Amino acid sequence: MGLETSRLRQRLAEVGRQYHHQLEILLRERGPLIRGSFGTRARVCGRPNCRCADGQLHTSKYLTASDGGRVRQVHVPVSDELHVAEGVRRYRRFGQARARLAELVKAQLKLIDQIGLTLREPYPSEKPLPPPVRRGRSPKGGGNRGR
């Protein structure tokens, strides 16, 4: 019980440090956050004497994001390019930190459950009470869990 519990506690403390690091990333963010992808599109205008007819395409910046199940593209003027690019980068970083926090919370709960199991002592020793029965829906992807 002692050595395994100690290792689990050390792992829990490490996950806690990682959690606080991700939380600091979220708390430092001041925004604005802009959802979508920022990119460049190149096109041909169709005029026969234009430079694009020789392969030097016209380029412009666009913000692309889904809206009600459809993909929308919005032209970004040159004056807003830096603002939009930074906002998209911040949004992506914010989302990644949030996703990592969710993973770390799951890991913390799993480690806490494992620590609880290592500390559990059956009582009374001659005829201990059975372990608790989980009620309700099984967790996502839980399957039959040995039933």
C-alpha positions in Angstrom: 0.0 0.0 0.0 2.6 2.6 1.0 5.0 2.6 -2.0 2.3 2.5 -4.6 0.3 5.2 -2.8 3.4 7.4 -2.7 4.0 7.0 -6.4 0.4 7.8 -7.2 0.6 10.9 -5.0 3.8 12.0 -6.8 2.1 11.5 -10.2 -0.9 13.5 -8.9 1.3 16.3 -7.8 3.0 16.4 -11.3 -0.4 16.4 -13.0 -1.4 19.3 -10.7 1.7 21.3 -11.7 0.9 20.7 -15.4 -2.7 21.8 -14.7 -1.6 25.0 -13.1 0.7 25.7 -16.0 -2.1 25.4 -18.5 -4.4 27.5 -16.3 -1.7 30.3 -16.3 -1.7 30.2 -20.1 -5.5 30.8 -20.1 -5.4 33.5 -17.4 -2.6 35.4 -19.2 -4.7 35.6 -22.4 -6.2 39.1 -22.9 -7.8 38.6 -26.3 -9.4 39.3 -28.6 -9.9 35.7 -29.8 -11.0 35.2 -33.4 -12.4 31.8 -34.4 -11.4 30.5 -37.8 -8.5 29.9 -40.1 -6.6 32.7 -41.6 -5.0 32.2 -45.0 -4.2 33.5 -48.4 -6.1 32.8 -51.6 -4.7 33.3 -55.1 -6.9 33.8 -58.1 -7.0 34.8 -61.8 -9.1 37.9 -62.6 -9.7 36.9 -66.2 -8.5 40.0 -68.0 -6.2 38.8 -70.9 -3.6 41.5 -70.5 -3.2 41.2 -66.6 -0.1 39.9 -64.9 -2.2 36.9 -63.6 -2.5 35.6 -67.1 1.2 35.0 -67.0 1.0 33.1 -63.7 1.4 36.0 -61.2 -1.8 35.5 -59.4 -3.7 38.1 -57.3 -3.6 37.2 -53.6 -5.8 38.3 -50.8 -6.3 37.2 -47.2 -9.4 35.5 -45.9 -10.8 34.3 -42.6 -12.6 31.0 -42.9 -14.9 29.5 -40.3 -18.0 27.3 -40.1 -21.3 29.0 -39.6 -24.4 26.8 -39.0 -22.8 23.8 -40.7 -21.6 25.8 -43.7 -18.1 27.1 -44.3 -17.9 30.9 -44.7 -15.0 33.0 -46.0 -14.6 36.6 -45.1 -12.2 38.9 -46.9 -9.7 40.5 -44.6 -8.4 43.9 -45.7 -4.7 44.6 -45.5 -5.2 47.0 -42.6 -6.7 44.2 -40.5 -4.4 41.3 -41.5 -2.1 41.5 -38.4 -5.1 41.9 -36.0 -6.9 38.9 -37.4 -3.8 36.7 -37.6 -3.0 37.4 -34.0 -6.6 36.8 -32.9 -6.7 33.5 -34.7 -3.4 32.5 -33.2 -4.6 33.4 -29.7 -7.9 31.5 -30.2 -6.0 28.4 -31.2 -3.7 28.6 -28.3 -6.6 29.2 -25.9 -8.5 26.2 -27.3 -5.4 24.0 -27.0 -4.9 25.0 -23.4 -8.5 24.4 -22.6 -8.4 20.9 -24.2 -5.2 20.1 -22.2 -6.9 21.2 -19.0 -9.8 18.8 -19.7 -7.3 15.9 -20.2 -5.5 16.8 -17.0 -8.7 16.9 -14.9 -9.5 13.4 -16.2 -6.0 12.2 -15.3 -6.3 13.8 -11.8 -9.6 12.1 -11.1 -8.2 8.7 -12.2 -5.2 9.1 -10.0 -7.4 10.2 -7.1 -9.5 7.1 -7.6 -6.4 4.9 -7.7 -5.1 6.5 -4.5 -8.5 5.8 -2.8 -8.2 2.1 -3.8 -4.7 1.8 -2.4 -5.9 3.4 0.9 -9.1 1.3 1.2 -9.2 -1.2 4.0 -11.9 -3.8 4.1 -14.0 -3.8 7.3 -14.8 -5.9 9.2 -11.9 -8.1 8.5 -13.7 -11.4 9.0 -16.6 -10.6 6.6 -15.9 -7.2 4.9 -18.6 -5.2 3.2 -18.6 -5.5 -0.6 -17.2 -2.6 -2.7 -19.8 0.0 -3.8 -21.9 -0.6 -6.9 -21.8 2.1 -9.5 -25.2 3.4 -10.4 -26.4 5.3 -13.4 -25.0 5.4 -16.9 -21.6 4.0 -17.6 -18.9 6.4 -18.6 -18.3 7.2 -22.3 -16.6 4.2 -24.0 -17.0 2.2 -20.8 -18.4 -0.9 -22.5 -19.7 -3.6 -20.3 -17.0 -3.2 -17.6 -16.7 -7.0 -16.9 -20.4 -7.8 -16.7 
